[in-house]
Amino acid sequence: DDKILLKLSKDLSILITKPDKGRGVVILDRNDYIEKLEKILSDNKKFKLLNQDPTISRENALTTVLRQMKNEEYLTQQEYKYIKPVGSVPARLYGLPKVHKNNVPLRPIVSCIKSYNYKLGKFLANIIKPIRDSPYSLKNTNDFLKFIQQNSHLSKNNKMISFDIQSLFTNIP
């Protein structure tokens, strides 16, 4: 299997990636993949074409706020040094194929690794981790269903429904 994937990885007309859900390997036609990503990006309600890259100006603005927070002792020197962005790069968009859907649409993923606010996000995630790990937080669909079964007094006339939200994170302003 590895030899086949290695050989396929040298073929520039295809793209090898993982699926949106579950495990496995997905092989896509590179042009189809690019076309699907371009279609996602062409939605001007969700994305805006910029004349210039704002990464450095945003890095500078965040650094100014962080410096002020350090000076006002909301952040320690160590926290400031950890969060302060240096040499930031723009966030990177890629798509994971939804192999369980017709026409295999892509789920847009924005990787913020090395972006100006990546370390700030990690810092804040660490602060709110105790809330996420609380017994009052639900972890996934199965956890929710188990909770409902144990704590709900629904009658037989009640119905549970769910919604398939498309591109949730690209819809959040």
SVG drawing of the C-alpha trace seen along z (x, -y; Angstrom):
<svg xmlns="http://www.w3.org/2000/svg" viewBox="-48 -50 58 52">
<polyline fill="none" stroke="black" stroke-width="0.4" points="0.0,0.0 2.8,-2.4 4.6,-1.8 1.4,-2.5 0.8,-5.7 4.4,-6.8 4.1,-6.3 0.7,-8.1 2.1,-11.0 4.5,-11.8 1.6,-12.2 0.9,-15.9 -2.6,-15.4 -4.0,-13.9 -4.2,-14.9 -4.0,-12.5 -5.7,-13.6 -7.8,-12.3 -11.6,-12.3 -13.6,-14.8 -14.9,-12.1 -13.4,-8.8 -10.2,-7.3 -8.7,-6.5 -7.1,-7.9 -8.9,-9.8 -7.4,-10.3 -8.8,-13.3 -8.3,-14.8 -6.2,-17.9 -8.1,-20.1 -11.5,-19.0 -10.1,-19.8 -8.9,-23.3 -12.2,-24.0 -14.2,-23.0 -12.0,-25.3 -12.3,-28.1 -16.1,-27.8 -16.0,-28.0 -13.8,-31.1 -15.9,-32.8 -18.8,-33.1 -18.5,-36.9 -20.9,-36.5 -18.2,-34.5 -15.0,-35.6 -13.6,-38.9 -10.7,-39.4 -8.1,-41.8 -5.8,-44.1 -3.0,-43.3 -2.0,-40.8 -3.0,-42.2 -0.9,-39.6 1.9,-42.0 -0.5,-44.9 -2.6,-42.5 0.5,-41.0 1.6,-44.6 -1.9,-45.5 -2.0,-42.4 1.5,-43.0 0.4,-46.5 -2.6,-45.2 -0.5,-42.4 2.2,-44.9 -0.4,-47.2 -1.9,-44.2 1.6,-43.2 2.3,-46.8 -1.1,-46.9 -0.1,-43.5 -2.9,-41.5 -0.2,-39.3 3.0,-38.1 6.3,-38.6 6.3,-34.9 2.7,-34.9 3.5,-37.9 6.6,-36.2 4.5,-33.1 1.6,-34.9 3.5,-37.6 3.4,-36.8 6.7,-36.9 7.1,-36.1 3.4,-35.4 2.1,-33.9 -1.4,-34.1 -3.9,-31.3 -4.1,-28.5 -7.3,-27.2 -7.7,-23.7 -10.6,-21.3 -11.3,-17.8 -13.6,-15.7 -17.0,-14.7 -16.9,-11.2 -20.3,-10.4 -22.1,-13.1 -23.1,-13.2 -20.5,-14.9 -18.0,-14.8 -18.1,-18.4 -15.2,-19.8 -15.4,-20.9 -13.3,-24.1 -10.6,-24.1 -8.7,-27.2 -5.3,-26.2 -4.1,-29.1 -0.8,-27.5 1.9,-30.2 -0.8,-32.9 -0.6,-36.1 -3.3,-34.9 -2.4,-31.1 -0.6,-31.3 -3.3,-33.6 -5.8,-30.9 -3.8,-28.2 -3.3,-30.3 -7.1,-31.0 -8.0,-27.4 -5.8,-26.4 -7.7,-28.9 -11.1,-27.6 -10.1,-23.9 -11.6,-23.4 -15.0,-24.6 -14.7,-22.2 -13.8,-19.3 -16.7,-20.1 -19.3,-17.4 -21.9,-19.8 -20.3,-20.0 -21.3,-17.5 -18.4,-16.0 -20.1,-14.6 -23.4,-13.3 -23.2,-10.0 -22.7,-11.9 -25.7,-14.1 -27.9,-11.1 -26.9,-9.4 -27.6,-12.5 -31.1,-12.9 -31.9,-9.2 -30.9,-9.5 -32.3,-12.9 -35.2,-13.5 -38.9,-13.0 -40.0,-13.2 -43.4,-11.7 -43.9,-9.4 -45.4,-12.4 -42.1,-14.3 -39.7,-13.8 -35.9,-14.4 -34.6,-16.2 -31.2,-17.2 -29.9,-19.6 -27.1,-19.3 -25.3,-22.6 -23.2,-23.3 -19.9,-25.2 -20.8,-26.3 -17.5,-28.0 -17.5,-29.9 -20.9,-31.3 -19.8,-32.8 -18.8,-36.5"/>
</svg>
